[in-house]
Amino acid sequence: VLFLARPSSPVSGLLSTCVMFSWLGTDDRRKRDPEVFQTVSEGLKKLYKTKLLPLEEHYKFHEFHSPALEDADFDNKPMVLLVGQYSTGKTSFIRYLLEQDFPGMRIGPEPTTDSFIAVMHGDIEGLIPGNALVVDPKKPFRKLNAFGNAFLNRFVCAQLPNPVLESISVIDTPGILSGEKQRISRGYDFAAVLEWFAERVDRIILLFDAHKLDISDEFSEVIKALKNHEDKIRVVLNKADQIETQQLMRVYGALMWSLGKIVNTPEVIRVYIGSFWSHPLLIPDNRKLFEAEEQDLFKDIQSLPRNAALRKLNDLIKRARLAKVHAYIISSLKKEMPSVFGKENKKKELINSLGEIYSRIEREHQISPGDFPNLKKMQEQLQAHDLNKFQPLKMKLLDTVDDMLAHDIAQLMVLVRQEETQRPNQVVKGGAFEGTMNGPFGHGYGEGAGEGIDEVEWVVARDKPMYDEIFYTLSPVNGKVTGANAKKEMVKSKLPNTVLGKIWKLADIDKDGMLDDEEFALANHLIKVKLEGHELPSELPGHLVPPTKRKIPE
């Protein structure tokens, strides 16, 4: 319909005004208000499904980089991935944190863990095989199905009721081989599986044995596979109590030098030094160093639940940036391909000149070189694809992702801060993280001890005269010694702080931060129990309670 109006008429003026400012209306629609979400998890799921996933599917992102994310990836608890050569103490480290054995656990000097073990919370203790795990929609492992049966036969979930696992899950990995052993094929792409986990976990802990720092070729490849996740990596130099201080300094220096050649980051990677197991320190000279390092590492792990939402948001941003770059690469290859003749020759030419295509995209779209996928790996993957079936550039999909990054992510950042403020005390509890905050020891917990349960007399009484002699040398005031004075005596056992912290918690029955002669004797009895190789009880059994502290039945 053609509407005519005289130039001087009011209608004509209105039309011209509408034409002049029509671009304003369009721009206002573009600058829409970001969506409002109730929780960060809900927001991440919706943004991914509605804005990023369509771009990924259009340009076959999942065939090149990473499978599509599912609800469980956004809802699951924080995960810690342990990586290291065999016999570096990965399984012992988990045992140390949980202070409890877990199903499928094997510890030894030889390569014992040949499987990926996801240690997770469950009301009933037991093992779930890999093939069952990847069909469980509540577990974040469904997409591991792509690695085939060779991997799934080497993947299990160990479930058990443990307070630590109420806040985090831990992934134990096969020991990385060295020398001739590393030439044995695993039957699946080990580095690719680790890369899959690295993208989804909250913390990656690389364990090294202070006795052997030879970083094998396989370990180097694994560390390189963790590229772009350096912010999640922490390094532990384990079994450090078994070497002298001077030698430990040399080992630490050698480790930093080796890591500097493999991990390409401008900042120095954080290395924690200690011995993460419940045995007496062989060389206790560096006890204070180990205590401080352990507390720093524990604080880092304990902060994971509080920072989980921010980590997932950060990972989604990284994924969106990679998906955008991938779209530019795929559409550029499609644009260069002939429609009829010479397809194979052109395909080879394009794959060989992929580095030049990267440079052109980098210049045209002002993209950082660090956002591009690995060149060699991308060239290998392109060999298996028909470049003619790729899609041309569809700006609407890219604009949607840009809009998400510019507006919706900023809105979610505000929500992340709000959730952190509402849950300031959300930390990992239980296991080695537990301990008396007011006592002289940091963390600690354990299980066991039944000596004297059938005896009428208090079992500690038989050695109490010997403990009393020590007690009165510690300057008791009003019949009690302070925590600081008791600590000086207790550390002579060379037991780690996690163990001594638990002993203190059990022995300080009236919770006044001091020990009387009976409590001091009980503490020494529990030290003796532990040094003899027995486990400590999680709660003090009735037969070990000093006679004067026992409640008289009404």
Summary of the structure (lengths in Angstrom):
residues: 554
radius of gyration: 30.2
end to end distance: 98.5
largest distance: 115.8
contacts: 1679
relative contact order: 0.10
helix: 54%
strand: 9%
